[in-house]
């Protein structure tokens, strides 16, 4: 038992009141850990904190972090607390570097001061920028094209340096397109504002928004729309638990891709949503957005070798249906 927590060793989960963080908390509890959510609730939701205690605080508040760590005595940390809107990062880069990079350094220093030497980091495929090859390997050059991606890559560099200098071991997990919701319908995707494709398609089906905007129909893809690797949030959560177990077992610092290795076009996602909802979905077609590559698909073989993990949700219809169960719940 760790600190005040009954039921197993505690894990500090920054950003645990958010979309992916809350699913990781559910997976941690199922795996016998006690997830201690640390969140300032600026983008998180208390209603998603269902699997362990909530400690309200900002990751840039070192004193608060030290207090929470001292009381709960976690064995490791999972770091999700970051701003994620690419467009906003271009308009307000200071916000992103301050929160995503300075906040991460504050957390790492609090872990060091507390004698903790293990962290699983929520990174992103945005560190690759506009990759030349598909599917994308971890060895691909890292050339992010926006402050969001750069802020995440800066943290990855810091993690490597903190290992070399201080022995802090880490796994950076580079997500592709996170999507879906827990099959129970208990937790799911909540963002304000919502920018992700699948929830916006479902919002168009419900009528919350007028139509789903499709940016670009002239890509060199089978139907002209962009291809992305849609990775279910429960698969992401399981990968975090696998990464934690890897570190507890003495694993070395590494970074791996998390994806299915398969791509779906925007039009295929919309068609899947039509099947899941049984509704027609209004679509508006527009020009490509600057910086959107035609295709982004993961080679996730390294995660399989290193963590023993592979995606289980491979069917886009099942993924979209899980999201629909969440978005169509009573009261939404």
C-alpha positions as a printed Julia matrix, in Angstrom:
332×3 Matrix{Float64}:
   0.0    0.0     0.0
   1.27   3.49   -0.87
   0.6    6.5     1.28
  -3.11   7.08    1.91
  -4.14   4.69   -0.88
  -5.68   1.28   -0.3
  -5.92  -1.22   -3.11
  -2.42  -1.23   -4.57
   0.55   0.96   -5.42
  -0.28   4.54   -6.34
   0.54   6.15   -9.68
   0.49   9.93  -10.1
  -1.56  10.74  -13.24
  -1.23  14.36  -14.31
  -4.13  15.32  -16.55
  -6.13  12.34  -15.31
  -9.38  14.3   -15.62
  -8.94  14.5   -19.38
  -9.88  12.19  -22.24
  -6.9    9.84  -22.48
  -5.83  10.34  -18.87
  -9.2    9.17  -17.51
  -9.06   6.02  -19.64
  -5.53   5.38  -18.37
  -6.84   5.73  -14.81
  -9.51   3.12  -15.55
  -6.87   0.76  -16.95
  -4.57   1.38  -13.98
  -7.32   0.52  -11.51
  -8.15  -2.65  -13.46
  -4.44  -3.57  -13.32
  -4.3   -3.23   -9.53
  -2.92   0.3    -9.19
  -4.44   3.35   -7.52
  -4.48   6.26   -9.99
  -4.05   9.62   -8.24
  -5.35  12.23  -10.65
  -3.54  15.57  -10.54
  -5.35  18.13  -12.71
  -6.02  21.87  -12.69
  -9.41  21.19  -14.38
  -8.82  23.92  -16.97
  -9.53  21.32  -19.67
 -10.36  18.3   -17.53
 -13.68  17.26  -16.04
 -14.24  16.07  -12.45
 -16.96  13.74  -13.77
 -14.25  11.7   -15.54
 -12.35  11.09  -12.28
 -13.98   7.82  -11.19
 -11.14   5.44  -10.42
  -9.1    7.07   -7.67
  -8.59  10.32   -5.76
  -8.52  13.76   -7.38
  -5.89  16.3    -6.34
  -6.49  19.69   -7.92
  -3.32  21.52   -8.92
  -1.21  22.88  -11.75
   1.85  21.02  -13.03
   3.8   24.28  -12.79
   3.16  24.38   -9.02
   6.16  22.5    -7.67
   5.19  22.89   -4.01
   1.74  21.43   -4.66
   3.22  18.53   -6.63
   5.69  17.78   -3.82
   2.86  17.78   -1.28
   0.69  15.39   -3.32
   3.64  13.06   -3.97
   4.61  13.04   -0.29
   1.08  12.09    0.8
   0.27   9.46   -1.81
   3.78   8.03   -2.3
   3.34   6.93   -5.92
   5.69   4.41   -7.49
   5.71   6.27  -10.81
   4.04   9.05  -12.79
   2.06   9.25  -16.0
   2.1   12.68  -17.59
  -0.9   13.7   -19.72
  -1.32  17.32  -18.62
  -0.7   19.28  -21.82
  -2.41  21.66  -24.19
  -3.13  19.9   -27.5
  -4.75  22.29  -30.01
  -2.37  22.71  -32.94
  -4.0   25.9   -34.24
  -3.97  27.52  -30.81
  -0.29  26.62  -30.41
   0.5   28.63  -33.54
  -1.47  31.62  -32.25
  -0.27  31.37  -28.62
   3.11  29.61  -28.62
   4.09  31.1   -25.25
   1.14  29.31  -23.65
   2.25  25.98  -25.09
   5.92  26.26  -24.2
   5.04  27.44  -20.7
   2.51  24.67  -20.01
   3.82  21.76  -22.05
   7.56  22.25  -21.61
   8.06  24.3   -18.45
   5.26  22.35  -16.77
   6.91  19.05  -17.69
  10.27  20.23  -16.32
   8.58  21.27  -13.08
   7.06  17.81  -12.8
  10.36  16.07  -13.56
  12.13  18.13  -10.91
   9.41  17.32   -8.36
   9.83  13.62   -9.15
  13.61  13.89   -8.71
  13.27  15.73   -5.44
  10.85  13.07   -4.22
  13.11  10.18   -5.21
  10.86   8.95   -8.03
  12.64   7.66  -11.12
   9.9    6.4   -13.48
   7.56   8.3   -15.8
   5.37   7.42  -18.78
   5.03  10.45  -21.06
   2.12  11.21  -23.36
   3.85  12.3   -26.57
   2.53  12.6   -30.11
   3.08  11.7   -33.75
   3.29  15.48  -34.29
   7.0   15.2   -33.38
   7.56  13.81  -36.9
   6.1   16.79  -38.76
   5.75  15.91  -42.44
   7.41  12.48  -42.67
   8.75  11.27  -45.99
   7.91   7.59  -45.48
   4.79   5.64  -44.49
   4.25   3.84  -42.21
   6.29   5.95  -39.82
   9.12   4.37  -37.85
  10.57   5.82  -34.62
  13.8    6.43  -36.53
  12.08   8.93  -38.85
  13.53  12.44  -38.56
  11.82  14.64  -35.96
  10.82  17.91  -37.63
   7.6   19.16  -35.99
   5.88  21.95  -37.9
   4.02  23.69  -35.05
   4.69  24.77  -31.45
   2.55  21.94  -30.09
   4.73  19.28  -31.72
   7.9   21.16  -30.84
   6.87  21.44  -27.17
   6.38  17.67  -27.0
   9.69  16.95  -28.72
  11.44  19.28  -26.28
  10.09  17.2   -23.41
  11.34  14.01  -25.09
  14.82  15.55  -25.33
  14.62  16.55  -21.66
  13.64  13.01  -20.69
  16.73  11.62  -22.4
  18.94  14.15  -20.67
  17.32  13.56  -17.26
  18.01   9.85  -17.66
  21.65  10.41  -18.59
  22.25  12.87  -15.73
  19.86  11.73  -13.0
  18.78   8.18  -13.83
  15.12   9.11  -14.44
  13.7    6.34  -16.65
  10.9    7.1   -19.09
   8.78   5.78  -21.92
   7.49   8.39  -24.38
   4.4    7.15  -26.2
   3.84   8.82  -29.58
   0.12   8.6   -30.26
  -1.42   8.78  -33.66
  -5.15   9.77  -33.83
  -6.71   8.96  -30.45
 -10.42   8.16  -30.7
 -13.32   6.13  -29.36
 -14.66   5.69  -25.85
 -14.73   3.04  -23.16
 -17.23   0.28  -24.11
 -19.07   0.79  -20.8
 -20.08   4.27  -21.95
 -18.92   5.49  -18.54
 -16.13   7.73  -19.85
 -15.38   9.14  -23.27
 -14.08  12.07  -25.27
 -14.78  15.55  -23.91
 -13.01  18.63  -25.23
 -14.04  22.28  -25.19
 -13.84  23.18  -28.01
 -13.94  19.83  -29.8
 -11.57  19.65  -32.78
 -11.18  15.9   -33.43
 -12.76  14.3   -36.47
 -14.8   11.41  -35.02
 -16.57  13.4   -32.29
 -17.25  16.22  -34.73
 -18.76  13.8   -37.25
 -21.0   12.49  -34.47
 -21.85  16.04  -33.4
 -22.98  16.66  -36.99
 -25.11  13.49  -36.82
 -26.76  14.72  -33.61
 -27.16  18.27  -34.9
 -24.89  19.93  -32.35
 -23.0   21.39  -35.32
 -24.4   22.14  -38.78
 -22.03  19.91  -40.75
 -18.67  18.19  -40.66
 -16.0   20.13  -42.52
 -13.7   18.07  -44.74
 -10.47  19.82  -45.6
  -9.15  18.62  -48.92
 -10.6   16.19  -51.46
  -7.63  16.13  -53.83
  -5.06  14.19  -51.83
  -3.26  11.26  -53.53
  -5.4    8.75  -51.62
  -8.1    6.28  -52.74
 -10.96   8.77  -52.27
  -9.06  12.08  -52.22
  -9.37  12.69  -48.47
  -6.54  12.45  -45.94
  -5.6    9.15  -44.32
  -4.97   8.85  -40.59
  -4.24   6.02  -38.16
  -7.14   5.97  -35.68
  -6.05   4.36  -32.41
  -8.7    3.53  -29.83
  -8.32   5.23  -26.46
  -8.6    1.9   -24.61
  -5.65   0.59  -26.59
  -3.74   3.75  -25.63
  -4.64   3.24  -21.98
  -3.45  -0.38  -22.08
  -0.16   0.77  -23.64
   0.41   3.13  -20.71
  -0.04   0.29  -18.24
   2.32  -1.87  -20.33
   4.89   0.96  -20.32
   4.55   1.32  -16.56
   5.11  -2.4   -16.03
   8.11  -2.25  -18.37
   9.7    0.51  -16.27
   8.9   -1.23  -12.97
  10.62  -4.34  -14.35
  13.79  -2.31  -14.98
  13.22  -1.18  -18.56
  15.4    1.51  -20.08
  14.33   4.89  -21.44
  12.69   4.64  -24.85
  10.09   6.16  -27.18
   7.59   4.16  -29.24
   4.74   4.77  -31.66
   1.18   3.85  -30.73
  -1.06   3.16  -33.68
  -2.88   0.38  -35.5
  -0.63   0.36  -38.55
  -3.74   0.89  -40.65
  -5.12   4.05  -42.16
  -8.65   5.26  -42.84
  -9.67   8.19  -45.0
 -11.89  10.97  -43.72
 -14.66   9.75  -46.01
 -14.37   6.23  -44.59
 -14.8    7.63  -41.07
 -17.9    9.55  -42.15
 -19.38   6.41  -43.75
 -18.66   4.44  -40.56
 -20.46   7.13  -38.57
 -23.48   6.87  -40.87
 -23.61   3.13  -40.23
 -23.18   3.55  -36.46
 -25.81   6.26  -36.1
 -28.24   5.29  -38.84
 -28.36   8.97  -39.74
 -27.41  11.09  -42.68
 -24.48  13.37  -41.89
 -24.19  16.78  -43.57
 -20.73  17.41  -45.0
 -19.03  20.63  -46.16
 -16.02  20.24  -48.43
 -13.25  22.8   -48.4
  -9.63  23.23  -49.46
  -6.69  21.54  -47.76
  -5.36  23.07  -44.56
  -1.73  24.16  -44.58
   0.51  21.58  -42.95
  -1.88  18.62  -43.27
   0.03  15.67  -44.79
  -1.89  13.29  -47.08
  -1.18  10.28  -44.86
  -0.02   9.53  -41.31
   0.15   5.86  -40.34
   2.23   4.3   -37.56
   4.64   1.44  -37.66
   3.97   0.22  -34.12
   6.18  -2.88  -34.25
   8.59  -1.39  -31.7
   5.81  -1.11  -29.09
   5.04  -4.77  -29.71
   8.69  -5.78  -29.23
   9.45  -3.52  -26.26
   6.17  -3.42  -24.35
   4.39  -6.55  -25.58
   1.56  -4.3   -26.73
  -0.44  -4.15  -29.93
  -3.71  -2.47  -30.83
  -6.82  -4.61  -30.41
  -9.37  -2.2   -31.9
  -8.66  -2.48  -35.62
 -12.12  -2.02  -37.15
 -13.18   1.57  -37.8
 -16.87   0.63  -37.4
 -16.26  -0.73  -33.89
 -14.19   2.33  -32.98
 -16.84   4.78  -34.19
 -19.63   2.76  -32.56
 -17.88   3.0   -29.18
 -17.67   6.77  -29.59
 -21.35   6.93  -30.6
 -22.38   5.08  -27.44
 -20.7    7.85  -25.44
 -21.86  10.83  -27.53
 -25.49   9.62  -27.72
 -25.83   8.91  -24.0
 -28.83  10.47  -22.25
 -28.34  14.09  -21.28
 -25.87  14.97  -24.05
